[in-house]
Amino acid sequence: MTEPRKAIVAGAGIGGLTAAIALQRAGWQVKVFEAAQTLRTGGTGLSIMANAMAALHAIDAHLPVEQAGQAIRQFCFKRQNGTPITRMPIHEIGEQLGHPSVNIQRPLLLRALAAQLAPDTLTTGLRCVGYAHRPDGVTVRFEDGSSHEADLLIGADGLNSVVRQQMLGETPTRASGYIAWLAVTPFSHPVMSEGYVAHYWGRGKRFGLCDVGDGQAYWWGTCNHENAAHAALNVNKQEVQATYAGWAPEVMAAIEATPEHALLKMHARDRPPVKQFCDGHVVLLGDAAHPMLPSLGQGAAQAIEDAVVLADRLTQTPDLRTALALYQAYRLPRANGIVNAARFMSGIEQAESAIACWARELYFRLVPQSSWRKKNLDILSFKGGLQPIPDYVND
Ligand SMILES: Cc1cc2nc3c(=O)[nH]c(=O)nc-3n(C[C@H](O)[C@H](O)[C@H](O)COP(=O)(O)OP(=O)(O)OC[C@H]3O[C@@H](n4cnc5c(N)ncnc54)[C@H](O)[C@@H]3O)c2cc1C
Protein backbone atom coordinates (compact mmCIF):
# COMPACT_ATOMS: atom_id res chain seq x y z
CA MET A 1 0.00 0.00 0.00
CA THR A 2 1.36 3.47 -0.84
CA GLU A 3 1.91 5.97 1.98
CA PRO A 4 -0.63 8.83 2.05
CA ARG A 5 0.78 12.10 0.75
CA LYS A 6 1.52 14.73 3.40
CA ALA A 7 0.49 18.37 3.36
CA ILE A 8 1.29 21.17 5.79
CA VAL A 9 -1.09 24.10 5.91
CA ALA A 10 0.23 27.40 7.31
CA GLY A 11 -2.76 29.29 8.74
CA ALA A 12 -6.06 28.07 10.21
CA GLY A 13 -8.25 30.72 8.63
CA ILE A 14 -11.19 30.04 6.34
CA GLY A 15 -9.01 28.96 3.40
CA GLY A 16 -6.55 26.85 5.39
CA LEU A 17 -9.26 24.93 7.25
CA THR A 18 -11.23 24.28 4.06
CA ALA A 19 -8.09 23.02 2.29
CA ALA A 20 -7.34 20.69 5.20
CA ILE A 21 -10.88 19.25 5.17
CA ALA A 22 -10.81 18.76 1.40
CA LEU A 23 -7.40 17.05 1.38
CA GLN A 24 -8.19 14.81 4.34
CA ARG A 25 -11.36 13.69 2.57
CA ALA A 26 -9.19 12.90 -0.46
CA GLY A 27 -6.91 10.67 1.64
CA TRP A 28 -4.04 13.07 2.44
CA GLN A 29 -2.31 13.31 5.79
CA VAL A 30 -2.68 16.96 6.78
CA LYS A 31 -1.27 19.12 9.58
CA VAL A 32 -2.43 22.71 10.08
CA PHE A 33 -0.23 25.19 11.94
CA GLU A 34 -1.77 28.40 13.24
CA ALA A 35 0.33 31.29 14.57
CA ALA A 36 -2.33 32.53 17.01
CA GLN A 37 -2.82 30.76 20.35
CA THR A 38 -6.40 29.75 19.44
CA LEU A 39 -8.65 29.77 16.42
CA ARG A 40 -9.96 33.30 16.05
CA THR A 41 -12.67 33.59 18.73
CA GLY A 42 -13.31 37.30 18.28
CA GLY A 43 -14.08 39.17 15.12
CA THR A 44 -17.30 40.03 13.48
CA GLY A 45 -19.36 38.56 10.67
CA LEU A 46 -19.28 37.95 6.98
CA SER A 47 -21.36 36.59 4.12
CA ILE A 48 -20.44 33.25 2.62
CA MET A 49 -21.90 33.66 -0.83
CA ALA A 50 -23.56 30.94 -2.93
CA ASN A 51 -20.41 30.11 -4.91
CA ALA A 52 -18.54 29.34 -1.68
CA MET A 53 -21.47 27.30 -0.33
CA ALA A 54 -21.42 25.30 -3.58
CA ALA A 55 -17.68 24.70 -3.20
CA LEU A 56 -18.21 23.56 0.41
CA HIS A 57 -21.00 21.29 -0.84
CA ALA A 58 -18.58 19.71 -3.32
CA ILE A 59 -16.54 18.42 -0.34
CA ASP A 60 -19.64 17.77 1.78
CA ALA A 61 -18.65 20.47 4.30
CA HIS A 62 -21.58 22.85 3.78
CA LEU A 63 -24.21 21.75 6.31
CA PRO A 64 -22.46 22.82 9.56
CA VAL A 65 -21.90 26.25 7.97
CA GLU A 66 -25.53 26.55 6.86
CA GLN A 67 -26.67 25.53 10.33
CA ALA A 68 -24.42 28.05 12.11
CA GLY A 69 -25.47 30.96 9.89
CA GLN A 70 -28.52 32.65 8.44
CA ALA A 71 -29.46 32.33 4.77
CA ILE A 72 -29.79 35.70 3.01
CA ARG A 73 -33.43 36.32 2.06
CA GLN A 74 -33.34 39.92 0.95
CA PHE A 75 -30.46 42.09 -0.21
CA CYS A 76 -31.00 45.75 -0.98
CA PHE A 77 -29.21 49.00 -1.57
CA LYS A 78 -30.72 52.01 0.21
CA ARG A 79 -30.11 55.72 0.54
CA GLN A 80 -28.60 56.85 3.82
CA ASN A 81 -32.07 57.79 5.07
CA GLY A 82 -33.27 54.21 4.49
CA THR A 83 -35.38 54.71 1.35
CA PRO A 84 -34.76 51.95 -1.21
CA ILE A 85 -32.58 52.31 -4.34
CA THR A 86 -32.75 48.77 -5.67
CA ARG A 87 -32.56 45.16 -4.60
CA MET A 88 -30.19 42.38 -5.66
CA PRO A 89 -31.70 38.96 -6.48
CA ILE A 90 -29.20 37.11 -4.24
CA HIS A 91 -31.86 34.88 -2.67
CA GLU A 92 -33.40 34.01 -6.06
CA ILE A 93 -29.98 33.17 -7.53
CA GLY A 94 -29.30 30.96 -4.52
CA GLU A 95 -32.54 29.10 -5.21
CA GLN A 96 -31.65 28.75 -8.88
CA LEU A 97 -28.18 27.41 -8.06
CA GLY A 98 -29.36 25.24 -5.17
CA HIS A 99 -27.02 26.96 -2.70
CA PRO A 100 -28.01 29.84 -0.41
CA SER A 101 -25.71 32.73 0.46
CA VAL A 102 -25.24 32.69 4.23
CA ASN A 103 -24.51 35.43 6.80
CA ILE A 104 -22.47 34.06 9.67
CA GLN A 105 -20.41 35.13 12.65
CA ARG A 106 -16.72 34.59 11.88
CA PRO A 107 -15.88 32.53 14.98
CA LEU A 108 -18.88 30.24 14.32
CA LEU A 109 -17.70 29.72 10.75
CA LEU A 110 -14.18 28.79 11.87
CA ARG A 111 -15.59 26.42 14.48
CA ALA A 112 -17.94 24.80 11.96
CA LEU A 113 -14.96 24.15 9.68
CA ALA A 114 -12.47 23.08 12.38
CA ALA A 115 -15.00 20.57 13.78
CA GLN A 116 -14.77 18.71 10.46
CA LEU A 117 -11.01 18.03 10.73
CA ALA A 118 -9.58 14.70 11.84
CA PRO A 119 -8.42 14.72 15.49
CA ASP A 120 -4.96 16.23 16.12
CA THR A 121 -4.81 18.03 12.79
CA LEU A 122 -4.44 21.52 14.26
CA THR A 123 -1.48 22.96 16.17
CA THR A 124 -1.99 26.50 17.45
CA GLY A 125 0.58 28.98 18.71
CA LEU A 126 3.18 27.95 16.12
CA ARG A 127 4.12 30.42 13.40
CA CYS A 128 5.54 29.26 10.09
CA VAL A 129 8.65 31.33 9.28
CA GLY A 130 9.78 29.89 5.94
CA TYR A 131 10.48 26.86 3.83
CA ALA A 132 13.20 25.14 1.81
CA HIS A 133 12.58 23.21 -1.39
CA ARG A 134 13.65 19.58 -1.61
CA PRO A 135 13.67 17.65 -4.90
CA ASP A 136 10.58 15.66 -3.89
CA GLY A 137 8.95 17.96 -1.36
CA VAL A 138 9.42 20.82 1.05
CA THR A 139 10.83 21.44 4.54
CA VAL A 140 8.75 23.91 6.53
CA ARG A 141 10.38 25.95 9.30
CA PHE A 142 8.65 27.26 12.42
CA GLU A 143 9.29 30.04 14.90
CA ASP A 144 10.32 27.67 17.72
CA GLY A 145 13.18 26.31 15.58
CA SER A 146 11.38 23.09 14.64
CA SER A 147 10.86 21.95 11.06
CA HIS A 148 8.59 19.45 9.32
CA GLU A 149 8.86 17.75 5.95
CA ALA A 150 5.91 17.31 3.60
CA ASP A 151 5.01 16.69 -0.02
CA LEU A 152 3.19 20.03 -0.10
CA LEU A 153 3.12 23.34 1.79
CA ILE A 154 -0.07 25.38 1.49
CA GLY A 155 0.45 29.04 2.35
CA ALA A 156 -2.96 30.01 3.75
CA ASP A 157 -1.47 32.59 6.09
CA GLY A 158 -3.52 35.58 5.04
CA LEU A 159 -2.81 39.16 3.97
CA ASN A 160 0.69 39.33 5.51
CA SER A 161 1.69 35.82 4.41
CA VAL A 162 5.30 34.82 5.06
CA VAL A 163 4.96 32.02 2.52
CA ARG A 164 3.98 34.56 -0.15
CA GLN A 165 6.81 36.87 0.94
CA GLN A 166 9.36 34.10 0.40
CA MET A 167 7.81 32.99 -2.90
CA LEU A 168 7.18 36.38 -4.49
CA GLY A 169 9.30 38.85 -2.52
CA GLU A 170 8.01 42.28 -1.50
CA THR A 171 4.54 43.02 -2.98
CA PRO A 172 3.22 46.14 -1.23
CA THR A 173 -0.38 46.41 -0.08
CA ARG A 174 -2.68 49.05 -1.57
CA ALA A 175 -4.80 51.26 0.69
CA SER A 176 -8.52 51.47 0.01
CA GLY A 177 -8.91 55.17 0.82
CA TYR A 178 -11.34 54.46 3.65
CA ILE A 179 -11.45 53.14 7.17
CA ALA A 180 -14.00 50.58 8.38
CA TRP A 181 -15.76 49.85 11.64
CA LEU A 182 -17.30 46.43 12.25
CA ALA A 183 -19.35 44.76 14.98
CA VAL A 184 -21.65 41.88 15.83
CA THR A 185 -24.20 42.72 18.48
CA PRO A 186 -27.57 41.46 19.75
CA PHE A 187 -29.95 43.62 17.71
CA SER A 188 -33.25 43.49 15.91
CA HIS A 189 -35.36 46.17 14.26
CA PRO A 190 -38.79 46.16 12.56
CA VAL A 191 -37.18 46.72 9.11
CA MET A 192 -34.87 43.73 9.59
CA SER A 193 -36.82 40.68 8.45
CA GLU A 194 -35.19 37.24 8.62
CA GLY A 195 -32.08 37.05 6.43
CA TYR A 196 -31.95 40.85 5.93
CA VAL A 197 -28.97 42.50 4.24
CA ALA A 198 -28.96 46.19 3.35
CA HIS A 199 -26.19 48.47 2.20
CA TYR A 200 -26.89 52.15 2.89
CA TRP A 201 -25.05 54.62 0.67
CA GLY A 202 -24.00 58.14 1.59
CA ARG A 203 -21.32 60.42 0.18
CA GLY A 204 -17.95 58.76 0.81
CA LYS A 205 -19.60 56.60 3.47
CA ARG A 206 -21.47 53.31 3.56
CA PHE A 207 -23.17 51.21 6.18
CA GLY A 208 -24.04 47.50 5.97
CA LEU A 209 -26.59 45.82 8.22
CA CYS A 210 -27.04 42.03 8.17
CA ASP A 211 -29.06 39.48 10.13
CA VAL A 212 -26.62 36.73 11.17
CA GLY A 213 -29.28 34.71 13.02
CA ASP A 214 -29.85 34.03 16.72
CA GLY A 215 -30.98 37.62 17.35
CA GLN A 216 -27.56 38.98 16.34
CA ALA A 217 -26.80 41.62 13.73
CA TYR A 218 -23.50 42.13 11.92
CA TRP A 219 -22.87 45.67 10.79
CA TRP A 220 -20.01 47.50 9.15
CA GLY A 221 -19.47 51.13 8.25
CA THR A 222 -16.91 52.72 5.95
CA CYS A 223 -15.77 56.32 5.68
CA ASN A 224 -13.32 57.93 3.26
CA HIS A 225 -10.17 59.12 5.00
CA GLU A 226 -7.36 61.30 3.62
CA ASN A 227 -4.73 59.10 5.18
CA ALA A 228 -6.65 55.82 5.33
CA ALA A 229 -3.52 53.64 5.35
CA HIS A 230 -2.24 55.25 8.54
CA ALA A 231 -5.40 56.33 10.35
CA ALA A 232 -5.33 55.58 14.09
CA LEU A 233 -7.28 52.43 14.93
CA ASN A 234 -8.40 53.34 18.44
CA VAL A 235 -12.14 52.76 18.72
CA ASN A 236 -14.47 55.52 19.80
CA LYS A 237 -18.21 54.89 19.59
CA GLN A 238 -18.98 58.62 19.53
CA GLU A 239 -16.90 58.95 16.36
CA VAL A 240 -19.05 56.26 14.70
CA GLN A 241 -22.27 57.87 15.92
CA ALA A 242 -21.14 61.26 14.60
CA THR A 243 -20.21 59.72 11.22
CA TYR A 244 -23.72 58.29 10.71
CA ALA A 245 -25.75 61.00 12.50
CA GLY A 246 -29.08 61.51 10.71
CA TRP A 247 -28.92 58.18 8.82
CA ALA A 248 -31.80 55.65 8.79
CA PRO A 249 -33.24 54.91 12.27
CA GLU A 250 -32.10 51.25 12.07
CA VAL A 251 -28.50 52.34 11.33
CA MET A 252 -28.35 54.67 14.30
CA ALA A 253 -30.11 52.14 16.53
CA ALA A 254 -27.63 49.38 15.57
CA ILE A 255 -24.69 51.59 16.53
CA GLU A 256 -26.44 52.66 19.73
CA ALA A 257 -27.02 48.99 20.67
CA THR A 258 -23.33 48.10 20.23
CA PRO A 259 -21.08 48.22 23.29
CA GLU A 260 -17.83 50.05 22.53
CA HIS A 261 -15.74 46.94 23.36
CA ALA A 262 -17.53 45.03 20.55
CA LEU A 263 -16.39 47.55 17.92
CA LEU A 264 -13.45 46.92 15.60
CA LYS A 265 -11.81 49.58 13.44
CA MET A 266 -9.57 48.64 10.55
CA HIS A 267 -7.89 49.67 7.30
CA ALA A 268 -9.20 47.71 4.33
CA ARG A 269 -6.47 46.89 1.82
CA ASP A 270 -5.62 44.63 -1.08
CA ARG A 271 -2.55 43.89 -3.22
CA PRO A 272 -2.12 44.23 -6.97
CA PRO A 273 -2.81 40.85 -8.63
CA VAL A 274 0.20 38.59 -9.30
CA LYS A 275 0.73 35.91 -11.96
CA GLN A 276 2.07 33.18 -9.69
CA PHE A 277 0.40 31.17 -6.93
CA CYS A 278 2.85 28.24 -6.76
CA ASP A 279 6.53 27.32 -6.79
CA GLY A 280 7.86 23.74 -6.59
CA HIS A 281 5.87 21.98 -3.87
CA VAL A 282 4.55 25.22 -2.34
CA VAL A 283 1.21 26.85 -3.16
CA LEU A 284 -0.69 29.94 -2.00
CA LEU A 285 -4.40 30.31 -1.45
CA GLY A 286 -6.92 32.85 -0.16
CA ASP A 287 -5.67 36.24 1.02
CA ALA A 288 -2.07 35.00 0.81
CA ALA A 289 -2.55 34.70 -2.97
CA HIS A 290 -5.08 37.42 -3.86
CA PRO A 291 -6.20 39.72 -1.03
CA MET A 292 -9.12 41.88 -2.16
CA LEU A 293 -11.25 44.75 -0.90
CA PRO A 294 -14.49 43.59 0.74
CA SER A 295 -16.87 45.35 -1.71
CA LEU A 296 -18.09 42.15 -3.39
CA GLY A 297 -18.07 40.00 -0.24
CA GLN A 298 -15.86 37.49 -2.04
CA GLY A 299 -12.52 37.25 -0.15
CA ALA A 300 -13.44 34.25 1.95
CA ALA A 301 -15.51 32.80 -0.89
CA GLN A 302 -12.49 32.85 -3.19
CA ALA A 303 -10.33 31.27 -0.45
CA ILE A 304 -12.90 28.45 -0.21
CA GLU A 305 -13.03 28.03 -4.00
CA ASP A 306 -9.19 27.89 -4.05
CA ALA A 307 -9.10 25.18 -1.38
CA VAL A 308 -11.66 22.97 -3.08
CA VAL A 309 -10.18 23.34 -6.58
CA LEU A 310 -6.66 22.71 -5.23
CA ALA A 311 -7.72 19.45 -3.55
CA ASP A 312 -9.56 18.41 -6.70
CA ARG A 313 -6.56 19.03 -8.98
CA LEU A 314 -4.27 17.16 -6.55
CA THR A 315 -6.67 14.22 -6.56
CA GLN A 316 -7.20 14.11 -10.32
CA THR A 317 -3.58 14.70 -11.37
CA PRO A 318 -0.93 12.31 -10.00
CA ASP A 319 2.05 14.61 -10.67
CA LEU A 320 2.03 17.25 -7.92
CA ARG A 321 3.73 20.03 -9.89
CA THR A 322 1.30 19.57 -12.78
CA ALA A 323 -1.62 19.62 -10.35
CA LEU A 324 -0.38 22.91 -8.85
CA ALA A 325 0.11 24.39 -12.31
CA LEU A 326 -3.46 23.40 -13.18
CA TYR A 327 -4.74 24.94 -9.97
CA GLN A 328 -2.91 28.16 -10.78
CA ALA A 329 -4.09 28.21 -14.39
CA TYR A 330 -7.69 27.76 -13.30
CA ARG A 331 -7.85 29.94 -10.21
CA LEU A 332 -5.66 32.86 -11.21
CA PRO A 333 -7.95 34.51 -13.80
CA ARG A 334 -11.08 34.18 -11.65
CA ALA A 335 -9.54 35.30 -8.35
CA ASN A 336 -7.52 38.15 -9.89
CA GLY A 337 -10.55 39.27 -11.90
CA ILE A 338 -12.50 39.55 -8.65
CA VAL A 339 -9.63 41.51 -6.98
CA ASN A 340 -9.93 44.06 -9.81
CA ALA A 341 -13.74 44.06 -9.79
CA ALA A 342 -13.82 44.59 -6.00
CA ARG A 343 -11.50 47.60 -6.30
CA PHE A 344 -13.62 49.03 -9.14
CA MET A 345 -16.83 48.53 -7.14
CA SER A 346 -15.19 50.08 -4.08
CA GLY A 347 -14.53 53.26 -6.10
CA ILE A 348 -18.22 53.46 -7.05
CA GLU A 349 -19.46 52.73 -3.55
CA GLN A 350 -17.16 55.23 -1.84
CA ALA A 351 -18.01 58.01 -4.36
CA GLU A 352 -18.13 61.35 -2.60
CA SER A 353 -19.04 64.11 -5.06
CA ALA A 354 -22.72 64.97 -5.39
CA ILE A 355 -22.71 64.34 -9.16
CA ALA A 356 -21.01 60.93 -8.85
CA CYS A 357 -23.47 59.87 -6.14
CA TRP A 358 -26.42 61.06 -8.25
CA ALA A 359 -25.14 59.12 -11.30
CA ARG A 360 -24.55 56.01 -9.16
CA GLU A 361 -28.07 56.06 -7.82
CA LEU A 362 -29.61 56.68 -11.23
CA TYR A 363 -27.67 53.75 -12.73
CA PHE A 364 -28.58 51.36 -9.93
CA ARG A 365 -32.27 52.37 -10.15
CA LEU A 366 -32.47 51.97 -13.92
CA VAL A 367 -30.76 48.59 -14.33
CA PRO A 368 -33.56 45.96 -14.50
CA GLN A 369 -33.64 42.97 -12.13
CA SER A 370 -32.96 40.61 -15.07
CA SER A 371 -29.61 42.36 -15.64
CA TRP A 372 -28.67 42.23 -11.97
CA ARG A 373 -29.48 38.53 -12.10
CA LYS A 374 -27.15 38.01 -15.06
CA LYS A 375 -24.36 40.13 -13.55
CA ASN A 376 -24.48 38.32 -10.19
CA LEU A 377 -24.94 34.84 -11.61
CA ASP A 378 -21.40 34.60 -12.94
CA ILE A 379 -19.71 35.56 -9.70
CA LEU A 380 -22.06 33.43 -7.57
CA SER A 381 -21.57 30.28 -9.68
CA PHE A 382 -18.86 27.85 -8.60
CA LYS A 383 -17.47 26.14 -11.67
CA GLY A 384 -15.16 23.71 -9.96
CA GLY A 385 -15.12 21.03 -12.63
CA LEU A 386 -11.89 19.86 -14.19
CA GLN A 387 -10.77 22.06 -17.02
CA PRO A 388 -8.83 20.81 -20.04
CA ILE A 389 -5.08 20.99 -19.35
CA PRO A 390 -3.76 24.15 -21.04
CA ASP A 391 -0.81 23.35 -23.38
CA TYR A 392 1.66 25.53 -21.51
CA VAL A 393 1.27 23.51 -18.27
CA ASN A 394 3.14 20.60 -19.82
CA ASP A 395 5.76 22.71 -21.64
C1 LIG B 1 -14.17 44.31 6.60
C2 LIG B 1 -14.10 43.01 5.86
C3 LIG B 1 -15.28 42.37 5.52
C4 LIG B 1 -15.23 41.18 4.79
N1 LIG B 1 -16.40 40.57 4.43
C5 LIG B 1 -16.36 39.45 3.68
C6 LIG B 1 -17.57 38.81 3.29
O1 LIG B 1 -18.68 39.24 3.62
N2 LIG B 1 -17.48 37.68 2.52
C7 LIG B 1 -16.26 37.16 2.15
O2 LIG B 1 -16.24 36.14 1.44
N3 LIG B 1 -15.10 37.75 2.52
C8 LIG B 1 -15.12 38.87 3.28
N4 LIG B 1 -13.95 39.46 3.68
C9 LIG B 1 -12.66 38.87 3.27
C10 LIG B 1 -12.30 37.67 4.14
O3 LIG B 1 -12.35 38.00 5.51
C11 LIG B 1 -10.91 37.17 3.78
O4 LIG B 1 -10.73 37.17 2.41
C12 LIG B 1 -10.71 35.76 4.33
O5 LIG B 1 -10.72 35.78 5.75
C13 LIG B 1 -9.41 35.17 3.81
O6 LIG B 1 -9.25 33.91 4.39
P1 LIG B 1 -7.80 33.28 4.50
O7 LIG B 1 -7.99 31.94 5.12
O8 LIG B 1 -7.09 33.39 3.21
O9 LIG B 1 -6.99 34.25 5.48
P2 LIG B 1 -7.27 34.66 7.04
O10 LIG B 1 -8.72 34.54 7.30
O11 LIG B 1 -6.59 35.95 7.19
O12 LIG B 1 -6.50 33.51 7.81
C14 LIG B 1 -5.11 33.45 7.86
C15 LIG B 1 -4.72 32.70 9.13
O13 LIG B 1 -3.31 32.47 9.10
C16 LIG B 1 -2.76 32.76 10.37
N5 LIG B 1 -1.36 33.09 10.16
C17 LIG B 1 -0.84 34.27 9.70
N6 LIG B 1 0.49 34.16 9.56
C18 LIG B 1 0.82 32.89 9.90
C19 LIG B 1 2.04 32.18 9.91
N7 LIG B 1 3.19 32.75 9.55
N8 LIG B 1 2.03 30.88 10.33
C20 LIG B 1 0.87 30.28 10.71
N9 LIG B 1 -0.32 30.93 10.71
C21 LIG B 1 -0.35 32.21 10.28
C22 LIG B 1 -3.62 33.90 10.90
O14 LIG B 1 -3.54 34.01 12.30
C23 LIG B 1 -5.01 33.49 10.41
O15 LIG B 1 -5.65 32.63 11.32
C24 LIG B 1 -13.98 40.64 4.41
C25 LIG B 1 -12.80 41.27 4.79
C26 LIG B 1 -12.85 42.44 5.51
C27 LIG B 1 -11.56 43.12 5.88
The ligand as an SDF file (V2000), in Angstrom:
LIG
                    3D

 53 58  0  0  0  0  0  0  0  0999 V2000
  -14.1650   44.3100    6.6020 C   0  0  0  0  0  0  0  0  0  0  0  0
  -14.1040   43.0110    5.8630 C   0  0  0  0  0  0  0  0  0  0  0  0
  -15.2820   42.3710    5.5180 C   0  0  0  0  0  0  0  0  0  0  0  0
  -15.2340   41.1840    4.7880 C   0  0  0  0  0  0  0  0  0  0  0  0
  -16.4040   40.5730    4.4260 N   0  0  0  0  0  0  0  0  0  0  0  0
  -16.3570   39.4510    3.6780 C   0  0  0  0  0  0  0  0  0  0  0  0
  -17.5730   38.8060    3.2900 C   0  0  0  0  0  0  0  0  0  0  0  0
  -18.6790   39.2360    3.6220 O   0  0  0  0  0  0  0  0  0  0  0  0
  -17.4800   37.6800    2.5240 N   0  0  0  0  0  0  0  0  0  0  0  0
  -16.2600   37.1610    2.1470 C   0  0  0  0  0  0  0  0  0  0  0  0
  -16.2390   36.1370    1.4390 O   0  0  0  0  0  0  0  0  0  0  0  0
  -15.0990   37.7480    2.5180 N   0  0  0  0  0  0  0  0  0  0  0  0
  -15.1170   38.8680    3.2770 C   0  0  0  0  0  0  0  0  0  0  0  0
  -13.9550   39.4550    3.6770 N   0  0  0  0  0  0  0  0  0  0  0  0
  -12.6650   38.8660    3.2750 C   0  0  0  0  0  0  0  0  0  0  0  0
  -12.2980   37.6710    4.1400 C   0  0  0  0  0  0  0  0  0  0  0  0
  -12.3490   37.9970    5.5050 O   0  0  0  0  0  0  0  0  0  0  0  0
  -10.9080   37.1750    3.7820 C   0  0  0  0  0  0  0  0  0  0  0  0
  -10.7300   37.1680    2.4050 O   0  0  0  0  0  0  0  0  0  0  0  0
  -10.7050   35.7630    4.3340 C   0  0  0  0  0  0  0  0  0  0  0  0
  -10.7180   35.7780    5.7510 O   0  0  0  0  0  0  0  0  0  0  0  0
   -9.4110   35.1670    3.8140 C   0  0  0  0  0  0  0  0  0  0  0  0
   -9.2470   33.9060    4.3880 O   0  0  0  0  0  0  0  0  0  0  0  0
   -7.7970   33.2790    4.4980 P   0  0  0  0  0  0  0  0  0  0  0  0
   -7.9920   31.9440    5.1180 O   0  0  0  0  0  0  0  0  0  0  0  0
   -7.0870   33.3870    3.2080 O   0  0  0  0  0  0  0  0  0  0  0  0
   -6.9870   34.2510    5.4760 O   0  0  0  0  0  0  0  0  0  0  0  0
   -7.2720   34.6620    7.0360 P   0  0  0  0  0  0  0  0  0  0  0  0
   -8.7180   34.5430    7.2990 O   0  0  0  0  0  0  0  0  0  0  0  0
   -6.5870   35.9470    7.1880 O   0  0  0  0  0  0  0  0  0  0  0  0
   -6.5000   33.5130    7.8080 O   0  0  0  0  0  0  0  0  0  0  0  0
   -5.1090   33.4550    7.8600 C   0  0  0  0  0  0  0  0  0  0  0  0
   -4.7150   32.6990    9.1300 C   0  0  0  0  0  0  0  0  0  0  0  0
   -3.3120   32.4730    9.0970 O   0  0  0  0  0  0  0  0  0  0  0  0
   -2.7630   32.7610   10.3720 C   0  0  0  0  0  0  0  0  0  0  0  0
   -1.3560   33.0950   10.1580 N   0  0  0  0  0  0  0  0  0  0  0  0
   -0.8360   34.2690    9.7020 C   0  0  0  0  0  0  0  0  0  0  0  0
    0.4910   34.1610    9.5570 N   0  0  0  0  0  0  0  0  0  0  0  0
    0.8200   32.8870    9.9020 C   0  0  0  0  0  0  0  0  0  0  0  0
    2.0420   32.1830    9.9120 C   0  0  0  0  0  0  0  0  0  0  0  0
    3.1930   32.7460    9.5470 N   0  0  0  0  0  0  0  0  0  0  0  0
    2.0330   30.8760   10.3280 N   0  0  0  0  0  0  0  0  0  0  0  0
    0.8660   30.2850   10.7120 C   0  0  0  0  0  0  0  0  0  0  0  0
   -0.3230   30.9300   10.7130 N   0  0  0  0  0  0  0  0  0  0  0  0
   -0.3530   32.2060   10.2830 C   0  0  0  0  0  0  0  0  0  0  0  0
   -3.6190   33.9020   10.9010 C   0  0  0  0  0  0  0  0  0  0  0  0
   -3.5440   34.0080   12.3020 O   0  0  0  0  0  0  0  0  0  0  0  0
   -5.0100   33.4860   10.4070 C   0  0  0  0  0  0  0  0  0  0  0  0
   -5.6540   32.6300   11.3210 O   0  0  0  0  0  0  0  0  0  0  0  0
  -13.9750   40.6370    4.4120 C   0  0  0  0  0  0  0  0  0  0  0  0
  -12.8000   41.2710    4.7880 C   0  0  0  0  0  0  0  0  0  0  0  0
  -12.8510   42.4390    5.5060 C   0  0  0  0  0  0  0  0  0  0  0  0
  -11.5600   43.1190    5.8780 C   0  0  0  0  0  0  0  0  0  0  0  0
  1  2  1  0
  2  3  1  0
  2 52  2  0
  3  4  2  0
  4  5  1  0
  4 50  1  0
  5  6  2  0
  6  7  1  0
  6 13  1  0
  7  8  2  0
  7  9  1  0
  9 10  1  0
 10 11  2  0
 10 12  1  0
 12 13  2  0
 13 14  1  0
 14 15  1  0
 14 50  1  0
 15 16  1  0
 16 17  1  0
 16 18  1  0
 18 19  1  0
 18 20  1  0
 20 21  1  0
 20 22  1  0
 22 23  1  0
 23 24  1  0
 24 25  2  0
 24 26  1  0
 24 27  1  0
 27 28  1  0
 28 29  2  0
 28 30  1  0
 28 31  1  0
 31 32  1  0
 32 33  1  0
 33 34  1  0
 33 48  1  0
 34 35  1  0
 35 36  1  0
 35 46  1  0
 36 37  1  0
 36 45  1  0
 37 38  2  0
 38 39  1  0
 39 40  1  0
 39 45  2  0
 40 41  1  0
 40 42  2  0
 42 43  1  0
 43 44  2  0
 44 45  1  0
 46 47  1  0
 46 48  1  0
 48 49  1  0
 50 51  2  0
 51 52  1  0
 52 53  1  0
M  END
$$$$
